[in-house]
Amino acid sequence: MANGGALQELRVLDLTDASGRLAGKLLAEAGADIVRLRREAPGGPMAAPAAAFGGLLDWWYDAGVRRASLNLDTDAGRQAFKELAARADLLIETEPPGRLADLGLDYPDLERFNPRLVHLSLTPFGRRGPRARWQVSDIVAAALGGPLSVGGEADSPLNGWGRQAFNVGSFFAAVTALAGVYSARRSGHGQHIDLSLHESVITCTEQILMFWFYRDEFPTAIAPRQASLHWGGGYEVMAGARGDIMVTPTPNAQALLAWLVEDGREDAAGLLQDIDRVRERIAEVMAVLRDWVATKDAHALFLEGQRRHMPFGEVLTVAEAADSPQLRARGFFRPVAWDGPEMRTPGPLFRLIDTPAPPPQPPPATPTPVSDICADWAPAADQRADHHPAPSTSQLSEALPLAGVRVLDFTWVLAGPYATRILADLGADVIKLQTEVRAQGASGNDHTYFVMWNRGKRSAALNMKHPRGVEVFRRLVEQSDLVFDNFSFGVLDRLGIGYDAARQWNERIIYVNMTGAGRDGPWRDFVTYAPTVHALSGLTSLTNPPGRRDIGLGISLCDHVSGLAGALAALQALEARRRTGRGQLVDLSQLEVSTYLTGPAHLDLFANGREAQPLGNHDAFEDFVPSEVYRCGDGEWLAVTTRDDQEWRGLCAVIGDDMLSADEGFATVEGRRARRAMVDDALARWAGGQSANAAMHRLQAAGVPAGMIQNARHMTDSDEQLVAREWLTYLDHPVRGHHPADRYPARFSRTPLEPYAPAPILGQHTFEVYHELLGMSDEEIAGAIGEGLFS
């Protein structure tokens, strides 16, 4: 079934539950033929009908997929599964470790009749290890993985709205699966990929790992919870006279303080005169800003701040975000192609200009017979071959999934570097093109940010303002596959090296342009960072206790997810190039990525006229009871969820509360929702007499999703699963020396990713790159350095 789009020849079996359901959507949105083999049972507030059929989550996750009804516990179901797997390119599943092996349906069984199959298992903790069979909900995953250690206020941990831990795991599943498919297309051999949700969440926690890995450089090794205040102290949601706004003195505190003085704020004058110490006095700067903002209309202040190129972001509700002039101008909310009542849905996640996403479809009304799918998936002799092999590259990455892919990297700070770090981890040859002028602050090679997000890359100096800069870049483009940048709109175009120029030099080149708000629209020149887009997308306002909108997320989630989206876009474009022989431009808006993370809320607004509200730690989609964190007797916190009656009975057996066990009103999901306060009180009493670690183990032994809120010390000192998975590795940096780093969260059976290389120092590989790719002698390269071309 060809749907159009970059992935229109990709055949995917999807056997995921809620923890990985978004992965199939991400692939289906690009045209992959997804056959879902599991249908989630409706429940909770998000199950309300949207248009004619299906709950809201069906409309979000299953739009454009096909569904097949299989019972894997029967011989007929297992045989049908094998017939589909024999024709598929990719299987993504979230089955408990060991279940598929018991059924004779695990990778070794499937490989015998489909050696090209890529089989990705997304499990809560990985397939092996002492916690491999533990249960998780989204809040438990966020507790054990770190986000709850920095989310919320000091004495009130707060989870991100909308199952963001599950979203991160699904993004990693989609990216990692496509890397496996790329390798299989090239080699003819598939493999099994063991992806840990736990490790996926941990690797997207920014300051948590950075503070711990480089503890000598920060005031505290354990990153604290501090509401909306960024770990650097320079971003905060502040209350205006009307509305709330994310305000920051970054990146130009001098201009901001001058604006305050211009506006009559005498208390800013002393700070302006002492501008060289502004970082040391950041708390004073933020206090002055807080008083100033309190006199302003948030919307007017947002627009004026952006006019002055300051990354302010008004805190918008879901309805306000949906009415954003930028999202409306770019047509981000698209009508669903079907015969029922009008439906609109957010997306696509990014835009591949030459192979656009097909129009959004409804979820399937009925299953498709397996025989029909098998007929559609009849093997074609030449369909799977890569007729356009990428150029060979450094021998260092021959065995890795993305061996042979070369990336020219102009990215900076976090989102862009994280995208190219993912590609480097997967084996791409990422060449970071740098200058001494740009390599400053967080983009400086010795900065912890740079060391964290640029491992595995090569650094080559190239001054694009030199008269020969464009010619050198042209020669690099001729031998490369991808160019990445996350500058403001038009920077590379103004240098004469944008996509329009590059495709004349190499028709196979793929440009991934990661901007704050997109390449067009009234906000295209706005300056944004993750806290800005969180505010503008509705994610900040939703991540709050009921009645508040000033806390938001404790990490720069959208930077990490935009990085994952950038890597996903690159892999989709590579798959499209395999078919067409042509590269293309990718337009990725970080504002749209952040808005995408609240997709079900927008569907509810469009279909039912209901606006999602902040719910604290309550699950937004199914309203589990309990779904909360509780203070334990040792001062630590414990997250607990029960998703069904069986888990509830396990909980009652552990905590031994007579009231909860005896009262039949607690025996049903509906009854527990009506008695939420009583459930929370009982659990708070019990937790107060427990240590969090012991309570977690007791509940997990009873099959109840539970996890203590872990910070970096817990992860490295007491998480036996991470030890068993050898989560940490150590890198030898030319300047930083021997330092820890987290591994990529997946283990590949055929193309392991080790060893990892450290981040480069400035220009470390200049001689190597220009000798290898341009054939220049050492003397020529040295001369170019002397004349400022390579500086």
C-alpha positions in Angstrom: 0.0 0.0 0.0 2.0 3.0 -1.3 1.0 6.2 0.7 3.5 8.6 -0.8 6.1 10.3 1.4 9.7 9.5 2.2 9.0 6.1 3.7 6.5 4.9 1.2 8.4 1.6 0.6 8.8 0.7 4.2 6.8 -2.2 5.6 6.4 -2.2 9.4 4.8 -4.5 11.9 3.9 -2.6 15.0 3.3 -4.6 18.2 3.6 -1.8 20.6 1.7 -0.7 23.7 1.3 2.9 25.0 5.1 3.1 25.8 6.0 2.9 22.1 2.9 3.7 20.2 4.2 7.0 19.0 7.0 5.3 17.1 4.6 3.8 14.5 2.9 7.2 14.1 6.2 8.9 13.4 6.9 6.4 10.6 3.3 6.3 9.3 3.3 10.1 9.0 6.1 9.8 6.5 4.2 7.2 4.4 5.4 3.9 5.9 2.9 1.1 5.6 2.3 0.4 9.3 0.3 -2.7 10.4 -0.7 -2.4 14.0 -1.2 -5.8 15.7 -2.4 -4.5 19.1 -5.4 -2.3 19.8 -5.3 -0.4 23.0 -8.4 -0.6 25.2 -10.1 2.7 25.5 -10.3 4.3 28.9 -10.2 7.6 30.7 -10.9 11.1 29.5 -9.0 10.8 26.2 -11.3 7.9 25.1 -14.1 10.3 24.3 -15.2 10.0 20.7 -13.5 12.2 18.2 -15.8 12.5 15.1 -17.3 9.3 14.0 -15.2 6.5 15.4 -12.2 5.8 17.6 -11.0 7.5 20.7 -8.8 10.5 20.6 -5.7 8.4 21.2 -6.6 6.3 18.2 -6.9 9.4 16.1 -3.5 10.6 17.3 -1.5 7.4 17.3 -3.2 5.2 14.7 -4.0 7.8 12.0 -3.0 6.3 8.6 -2.1 2.8 9.8 -3.7 -0.5 9.1 -4.8 -2.9 11.8 -4.7 -6.7 11.8 -6.4 -8.8 14.4 -4.0 -11.6 15.6 -4.0 -13.7 18.7 -0.5 -14.8 19.2 -1.5 -17.4 21.7 -3.1 -19.5 18.9 -1.3 -21.5 16.2 -3.2 -19.5 13.5 -2.2 -16.2 15.0 1.4 -17.2 15.2 1.4 -18.4 11.7 -0.1 -15.2 10.4 2.5 -13.3 12.3 5.3 -15.3 10.6 3.7 -14.7 7.2 3.7 -10.9 7.8 7.2 -10.9 9.3 8.5 -12.8 6.3 7.5 -9.8 4.1 8.3 -6.9 6.5 11.3 -4.6 6.7 10.8 -3.7 10.3 9.2 -5.1 13.5 8.8 -2.7 16.4 7.4 -4.3 19.6 7.1 -3.7 23.3 6.5 -7.3 24.5 7.7 -8.3 27.9 11.2 -9.9 27.7 11.0 -13.6 26.9 7.4 -13.6 25.6 8.2 -13.7 21.9 10.9 -16.4 22.5 8.3 -18.5 24.4 6.0 -18.2 21.4 8.7 -19.1 18.8 8.5 -15.5 17.4 11.7 -13.9 18.5 14.4 -12.6 16.2 16.3 -15.8 15.8 13.0 -17.5 14.7 12.1 -14.7 12.3 15.6 -14.3 10.9 15.5 -17.8 9.4 12.9 -16.9 6.8 13.6 -13.1 6.6 17.3 -12.4 7.0 16.8 -8.7 6.1 14.3 -8.1 8.9 15.1 -5.4 11.5 13.5 -6.3 14.9 13.5 -3.5 17.5 12.4 -4.3 21.0 11.5 -1.3 23.2 11.2 -2.4 26.8 11.1 -0.5 30.0 14.7 -1.4 31.1 16.1 -3.4 28.2 15.7 -7.1 27.6 18.3 -8.3 30.2 19.2 -7.3 33.7 17.8 -7.5 37.2 15.0 -5.0 36.4 14.2 -6.3 32.9 10.7 -7.5 34.0 9.8 -4.4 36.1 6.7 -2.5 35.2 6.5 1.2 34.3 4.0 3.9 33.6 5.1 7.3 32.2 5.4 8.9 35.6 7.5 5.9 36.9 9.7 6.1 33.9 10.2 9.8 34.6 11.0 9.1 38.2 13.6 6.5 37.6 15.0 8.3 34.6 15.6 11.6 36.3 13.1 14.2 34.9 11.1 14.2 38.2 14.3 15.0 40.1 14.4 18.4 38.5 10.7 18.9 37.6 8.5 21.0 39.8 9.2 22.8 43.0 11.6 21.8 45.8 9.0 19.9 47.8 6.6 19.0 45.0 8.0 16.9 42.1 6.1 17.5 38.9 5.9 15.3 35.8 5.6 16.6 32.2 2.1 16.7 30.7 1.3 14.1 28.1 3.6 11.1 28.7 6.8 12.8 27.6 8.9 9.9 28.9 7.0 7.5 26.6 7.4 10.1 23.8 11.2 10.2 24.2 11.3 6.4 24.1 9.2 6.3 20.9 11.4 8.9 19.2 14.4 6.8 20.0 12.6 3.7 18.7 11.8 5.4 15.3 15.3 6.8 14.9 17.1 3.6 15.9 14.8 1.4 13.8 15.4 3.5 10.7 19.2 3.3 11.3 18.8 -0.5 11.4 16.8 -0.4 8.2 19.5 1.8 6.5 22.1 -0.8 7.5 20.0 -3.7 6.3 19.3 -2.0 2.9 23.0 -1.7 2.4 24.2 -5.0 3.7 21.3 -7.3 3.1 21.4 -8.3 6.8 18.9 -7.3 9.4 19.5 -7.5 13.2 17.9 -7.3 16.6 18.0 -4.0 18.5 17.5 -4.0 22.2 16.3 -0.4 23.2 15.8 0.6 26.8 13.2 3.2 27.6 15.0 3.9 30.9 18.2 4.8 29.2 16.4 6.7 26.5 14.9 9.0 29.2 18.1 9.4 31.1 20.1 10.5 28.0 17.6 13.4 27.5 18.1 15.0 30.9 20.6 17.8 30.1 21.8 19.2 33.4 21.2 16.1 35.4 24.1 14.2 33.7 26.1 17.3 33.1 26.2 18.4 36.7 27.2 14.9 37.8 29.7 14.1 35.1 31.5 17.5 35.6 30.7 18.1 39.2 33.8 20.2 39.8 32.5 22.9 37.5 29.0 23.4 39.0 27.9 24.6 42.4 26.2 21.3 43.1 26.6 17.8 41.7 22.9 17.1 42.0 20.7 19.3 39.9 17.8 20.6 42.0 14.1 21.2 41.4 13.6 24.9 41.0 10.2 25.4 39.2 10.6 27.3 35.9 14.0 28.7 36.7 16.6 27.3 34.2 19.6 25.5 35.7 21.8 28.4 34.5 19.6 30.9 36.4 18.8 32.9 33.3 15.3 31.7 32.1 12.1 32.0 34.2 8.4 32.2 33.8 7.3 35.6 35.3 3.9 37.0 35.9 2.9 40.1 34.0 0.2 42.5 34.8 -1.8 40.4 32.3 -0.6 36.9 31.4 2.7 35.1 32.0 5.9 35.1 30.0 9.2 33.2 29.8 11.9 35.9 30.1 15.7 35.7 29.8 18.7 38.0 29.6 20.3 35.4 27.3 22.0 35.9 24.9 22.4 39.7 25.1 22.1 40.9 28.7 23.6 44.3 27.8 20.8 45.0 25.3 18.1 43.9 27.7 19.4 46.0 30.6 19.7 49.0 28.3 16.1 48.5 27.4 15.1 48.5 31.0 17.1 51.7 31.6 15.4 53.2 28.5 12.1 52.2 30.1 12.9 54.1 33.3 14.2 51.3 35.5 16.9 52.9 37.5 17.7 49.7 39.3 18.9 48.3 36.0 21.5 51.0 35.5 24.0 49.7 38.1 23.7 46.2 36.6 24.4 47.7 33.1 27.5 49.5 34.4 28.7 46.2 35.9 27.9 44.2 32.7 31.2 42.2 32.9 29.9 40.6 36.1 26.4 39.9 34.9 26.7 36.2 35.1 27.8 36.4 38.8 24.9 38.8 39.5 22.3 36.8 37.5 20.0 36.5 40.6 19.9 40.3 40.9 19.2 40.6 37.2 16.3 38.2 37.4 14.8 40.0 40.4 14.9 43.3 38.5 13.3 41.6 35.5 10.6 40.1 37.7 9.5 43.5 39.1 9.6 45.0 35.6 7.6 42.2 34.0 4.9 42.6 36.7 4.0 46.0 35.1 3.7 44.7 31.6 1.2 42.9 29.4 2.8 39.5 28.6 1.7 39.5 24.9 2.9 43.0 24.2 6.2 42.3 26.0 6.7 39.1 24.1 6.3 40.8 20.7 8.5 43.7 21.7 11.2 41.4 23.1 11.2 39.4 19.9 11.4 42.6 17.8 14.6 43.3 19.8 15.8 39.8 19.0 15.4 38.5 22.6 14.1 35.0 23.1 11.0 35.9 25.2 8.1 33.4 25.0 4.5 34.1 26.1 3.0 31.3 28.2 0.1 30.2 26.0 -2.7 27.8 26.7 -3.6 25.0 24.3 -6.2 27.2 22.6 -3.9 30.2 22.4 -1.2 28.0 20.9 -3.6 26.6 18.3 -4.4 30.1 17.3 -0.8 31.1 16.9 -0.3 33.2 13.8 2.9 31.3 13.0 1.3 27.9 13.2 -1.7 29.1 11.2 0.5 30.7 8.5 2.4 27.4 8.1 -0.7 25.3 8.0 0.5 23.2 10.9 -3.0 21.9 11.8 -4.0 19.9 8.7 -7.4 18.6 7.8 -7.9 14.9 7.9 -8.6 13.3 4.5 -11.9 11.4 5.1 -15.6 11.6 4.5 -16.6 12.3 8.1 -17.0 15.6 10.1 -14.1 18.0 9.8 -11.0 17.0 11.8 -7.7 18.8 12.1 -4.5 17.3 13.4 -1.0 18.7 14.2 1.8 17.8 11.9 3.8 16.8 10.2 6.6 16.8 12.7 8.9 18.4 10.0 8.8 19.0 6.3 10.7 17.1 3.7 10.2 19.5 0.8 10.6 17.0 -2.1 8.8 14.0 -0.5 6.1 15.7 1.6 4.1 13.8 4.2 0.9 12.4 2.7 -2.4 13.9 3.9 -3.4 12.8 7.4 -5.8 9.9 7.5 -8.3 8.6 10.1 -7.5 5.6 12.2 -8.7 2.3 10.8 -12.4 1.5 11.3 -12.0 -2.2 10.9 -9.1 -4.7 10.7 -7.5 -5.5 7.3 -7.3 -9.3 6.6 -3.8 -10.7 6.9 -4.2 -12.2 3.4 -4.8 -8.7 1.9 -1.7 -7.4 3.6 0.4 -10.3 2.5 -0.8 -9.7 -1.1 0.2 -6.0 -0.8 3.6 -7.0 0.6 4.4 -9.6 -2.1 8.2 -9.5 -2.4 9.7 -7.6 -5.4 13.1 -8.6 -6.7 14.6 -5.1 -6.8 12.5 -3.2 -4.3 14.9 -3.5 -1.4 18.2 -2.8 -3.0 20.1 0.4 -2.6 20.9 1.5 -6.2 22.6 4.7 -5.1 25.3 3.8 -2.5 26.7 6.6 -0.5 30.4 7.5 -0.8 32.8 5.5 1.4 34.2 7.3 4.4 36.6 6.9 7.3 37.5 3.3 8.1 36.8 4.1 11.8 33.0 3.5 11.3 32.9 0.6 8.8 30.9 -1.7 11.0 28.3 0.8 12.3 24.7 1.2 11.1 25.3 4.5 9.4 28.8 3.7 8.0 29.3 5.6 4.8 27.1 8.6 5.7 29.0 11.9 5.9 27.5 14.9 7.7 28.7 18.5 7.6 27.7 20.0 10.9 27.1 23.8 11.4 25.1 23.3 14.6 25.5 24.9 18.0 24.3 24.8 21.6 22.1 21.7 22.2 19.3 20.8 19.7 21.4 20.7 16.6 24.5 19.1 18.2 22.3 16.4 19.8 20.9 15.5 16.3 24.3 15.1 14.9 25.6 13.3 18.0 22.9 10.7 17.5 24.0 10.2 13.9 27.7 10.0 15.0 26.8 7.4 17.7 25.1 5.4 14.9 28.3 5.5 12.8 28.0 8.6 10.6 31.2 10.6 9.9 30.2 13.9 11.4 32.5 16.8 10.5 32.0 19.9 12.6 32.9 22.9 10.6 34.2 25.5 13.1 35.9 28.9 13.4 37.6 30.5 16.4 35.1 33.3 16.4 32.0 31.0 16.7 33.7 28.5 19.1 32.8 30.6 22.2 30.6 30.2 25.2 28.5 27.0 25.1 29.8 26.4 21.5 33.4 26.5 22.7 35.1 23.1 22.4 36.1 23.1 26.1 32.7 24.0 27.4 30.8 21.1 29.1 27.8 21.6 26.7 30.1 21.1 23.7 31.8 18.0 25.3 28.3 16.5 26.2 26.7 16.9 22.8 29.5 16.6 20.3 31.2 13.3 21.0 32.2 11.1 18.1 32.6 14.0 15.7 35.6 15.4 13.8 36.4 19.1 14.0 37.8 20.9 10.9 38.3 24.7 10.8 36.7 26.6 7.9 36.2 30.3 7.7 33.2 30.9 5.4 34.0 34.6 5.2 37.3 33.9 3.5 37.3 34.4 -0.3 38.0 30.7 -0.8 35.5 29.5 1.9 32.7 28.8 -0.5 34.9 26.8 -2.9 36.2 24.6 -0.1 32.7 24.1 1.2 31.6 23.1 -2.3 34.2 20.4 -2.5 33.1 19.1 0.9 29.5 19.0 -0.2 30.4 17.1 -3.3 31.5 14.2 -1.1 28.9 14.4 1.6 25.3 13.3 2.3 23.9 15.7 4.8 24.3 19.3 6.0 22.9 20.3 9.4 22.4 23.8 10.8 20.3 25.3 13.5 21.1 28.9 12.8 18.4 31.5 12.4 16.6 31.5 9.1 18.7 32.3 6.1 22.2 32.4 7.6 23.7 29.8 5.2 21.8 31.3 2.3 23.4 34.7 2.9 26.8 33.0 3.0 26.2 31.6 -0.5 26.1 28.0 0.8 22.4 27.3 1.4 20.5 24.4 -0.1 19.8 26.1 -3.5 23.6 26.4 -4.0 24.5 23.0 -2.6 22.1 21.0 -4.7 23.8 22.4 -7.8 27.0 20.9 -6.6 25.5 17.6 -5.4 22.0 16.6 -6.3 22.1 13.9 -3.6 22.8 16.4 -0.7 20.3 16.6 2.1 20.0 19.8 4.1 18.4 19.7 7.5 17.6 23.2 8.6 16.6 23.3 12.3 15.1 26.8 13.1 13.2 28.1 16.0 9.9 28.6 14.2 10.4 27.5 10.6 11.6 28.9 7.3 8.5 31.0 6.7 5.6 32.7 8.5 5.5 35.9 10.6 7.7 34.4 13.4 10.4 33.0 11.1 13.0 35.4 12.5 12.1 35.0 16.1 14.9 34.0 18.5 14.0 30.8 20.5 15.5 28.4 22.9 13.8 25.4 24.5 12.1 27.4 27.3 10.8 29.8 24.7 9.1 27.1 22.6 7.9 25.3 25.6 6.0 28.4 26.6 4.7 29.2 23.1 3.5 25.6 22.4 1.3 25.2 25.5 3.7 22.6 27.1 4.7 25.0 29.9 1.1 25.9 30.8 0.0 22.3 30.8 2.9 21.1 33.0 1.6 22.5 36.3 -0.7 21.7 39.2 -4.3 22.6 38.6 -4.9 26.3 38.5 -1.3 27.3 37.8 0.8 27.9 34.6 4.1 29.2 35.9 6.2 26.0 36.5 6.6 23.9 33.3 9.3 21.4 32.6 12.6 21.1 34.5 14.7 20.2 31.5 15.1 21.5 28.0 12.9 18.7 26.6 12.3 20.2 23.2 16.0 20.6 22.6 16.5 16.9 23.0 13.3 15.9 21.1 14.2 18.4 18.3 17.6 16.7 18.1 15.8 13.3 17.8 13.5 14.8 15.2 16.5 16.1 13.2 18.1 12.7 13.2 14.7 11.1 12.2 14.4 13.6 9.4 17.8 12.8 8.1 17.1 9.1 8.1 13.8 9.6 6.3 15.5 11.7 3.7 18.2 9.0 3.2 15.5 6.4 2.7 13.8 8.7 0.1 17.1 9.2 -1.7 17.6 5.5 -1.9 14.4 5.4 -4.1 14.8 8.7 -6.0 18.5 9.3 -6.2 18.0 12.9 -5.0 18.6 14.8 -1.8 16.3 17.5 -0.5 15.7 20.3 2.0 14.2 19.6 5.4 12.4 22.4 7.2 12.3 21.6 10.9 10.6 24.1 13.3 11.3 23.6 17.0 8.1 25.3 17.8 6.2 22.8 15.8 8.1 19.9 17.4 7.1 21.2 20.9 3.5 21.7 19.8 3.5 18.1 18.4 4.3 16.9 21.9 0.9 18.1 23.0 -0.9 16.6 20.0 -3.8 14.8 21.8 -4.7 18.1 23.5 -5.2 19.8 20.2 -7.3 16.9 18.8 -9.5 17.2 21.9 -9.9 20.9 21.3 -10.7 20.6 17.6 -13.0 17.6 17.9 -14.8 18.2 21.1 -14.2 21.9 22.0 -12.5 20.9 25.3 -9.3 22.6 26.3 -6.8 20.5 28.2 -5.9 21.8 31.6 -2.9 21.3 33.9 -3.4 18.2 36.0 -0.3 17.9 38.1 1.0 14.3 38.1 -2.3 12.8 37.0 -2.1 10.9 33.7 -3.6 13.1 31.1 -4.9 10.3 28.9 -6.3 7.6 31.1 -6.6 9.1 34.6 -5.0 6.3 36.5 -5.5 6.2 40.3 -3.0 6.4 41.8 -0.7 8.3 39.6 1.3 10.4 42.0 4.6 10.8 43.9 4.8 10.3 47.7 7.4 11.4 50.3 9.0 8.4 52.0 10.3 8.1 55.5 13.9 8.5 54.3 13.2 11.8 52.6 13.2 10.3 49.1 10.2 10.3 46.8 8.3 7.3 45.3 6.1 7.4 42.1 3.3 4.8 42.0 0.7 4.0 39.3 -1.9 1.3 39.0 -3.3 0.9 35.6 -5.9 -1.9 36.1 -7.6 -3.9 38.8 -4.8 -6.6 39.0 -2.2 -4.0 39.8 -4.5 -2.4 42.3 -4.9 -5.7 44.1 -1.1 -6.1 44.1 -0.8 -2.6 45.6 -3.3 -3.3 48.4 -1.5 -6.6 49.2 1.8 -4.7 49.7 0.6 -1.7 51.7 -1.9 -3.7 53.8 -4.4 -0.9 54.1 -7.6 -2.5 55.4 -9.8 0.3 54.2 -8.6 0.1 50.6 -8.9 -3.7 50.6 -12.3 -4.0 52.3 -14.2 -1.2 50.6 -15.6 -2.5 47.3 -15.8 1.1 46.1 -12.1 1.0 45.5 -12.3 -2.2 43.4 -13.0 -0.6 40.1 -11.2 2.1 38.1 -14.3 4.4 38.3 -14.5 3.9 42.1 -10.9 4.8 42.6 -11.2 7.9 40.5 -14.1 9.0 42.7 -12.0 8.4 45.8 -8.6 9.7 44.6 -8.0 11.8 47.7 -8.5 8.8 50.0 -6.2 6.7 47.9 -3.5 9.4 47.9 -3.9 9.8 51.7 -3.5 6.1 52.3 -0.4 5.8 50.1 1.2 8.9 51.7 0.7 7.3 55.2 2.3 4.1 54.0 5.2 5.7 52.1 6.0 7.8 55.2 7.0 4.7 57.0 9.1 3.2 54.2 12.4 3.8 52.5 11.8 4.7 48.8 14.2 2.0 47.5 12.7 -0.8 49.6 9.1 0.3 48.8 9.9 0.4 45.1 11.3 -3.2 45.2 8.3 -4.5 47.2 5.8 -3.0 44.8 7.6 -4.1 41.7 7.7 -7.6 43.1 3.9 -7.5 43.3 3.7 -6.3 39.6 3.0 -2.7 40.5 4.6 0.2 38.5 6.7 2.0 41.1 9.9 3.8 41.1 11.9 6.1 43.4 12.8 9.5 42.0 16.4 9.0 41.0 19.0 11.7 40.6 22.4 11.2 38.9 23.9 9.7 42.1 21.2 7.1 42.3 21.7 6.2 38.7 25.4 5.6 39.0 25.5 4.3 42.6 22.4 2.2 43.2 20.6 1.4 39.9 21.6 -2.2 39.4 19.9 -2.3 36.0 22.2 0.4 34.6 25.2 -1.4 36.0 24.2 -4.6 34.4 23.6 -2.8 31.1 27.0 -1.1 31.3 25.2 2.2 30.8 28.3 4.3 31.4 31.4 4.3 29.3 34.6 6.4 29.7 36.2 8.6 27.1 39.7 10.1 26.9 39.5 13.7 25.9 42.6 15.6 24.8 42.0 18.3 27.3 39.4 17.0 29.8 41.1 13.7 30.2 39.3 10.5 31.3 35.6 11.3 31.7 32.2 9.5 31.9 29.6 9.4 29.2 26.3 7.7 28.8 26.0 5.1 26.0 23.4 5.2 23.2 20.3 3.5 24.8 20.1 0.7 22.3 22.3 -2.4 21.8 22.6 -3.7 18.2 23.2 -7.4 17.7 25.1 -7.2 14.4 26.6 -3.6 14.4 27.6 -2.7 17.9 28.3 1.0 18.5 31.4 0.8 20.6 33.9 2.3 20.9 32.7 5.9 21.3 35.1 8.8 20.5 35.3 11.9 22.7 34.3 15.4 21.5 37.0 17.1 19.4 39.0 20.1 20.3 38.9 23.0 17.9 40.3 22.1 14.5 41.6 18.8 15.8 41.0 17.0 12.5 41.7 19.9 10.1 44.7 18.2 8.5 43.0 14.8 8.5 39.8 16.0 6.8 41.3 18.2 4.1 44.0 15.6 3.3 41.4 12.9 3.1 38.6 14.7 1.2 40.3 17.5 -0.7 43.7 15.8 -1.3 45.6 18.7 0.1 49.1 18.3 1.3 50.2 19.2 4.8 52.0 22.3 3.4 48.8 23.4 1.6 46.7 23.0 4.7 49.3 24.9 6.8 49.3 27.7 4.3 45.5 27.9 4.4 45.6 28.1 8.2 48.2 30.9 7.9 46.0 32.9 5.5 42.9 32.5 7.7 41.0 30.0 5.5 41.2 27.3 8.1 40.9 29.3 11.3 
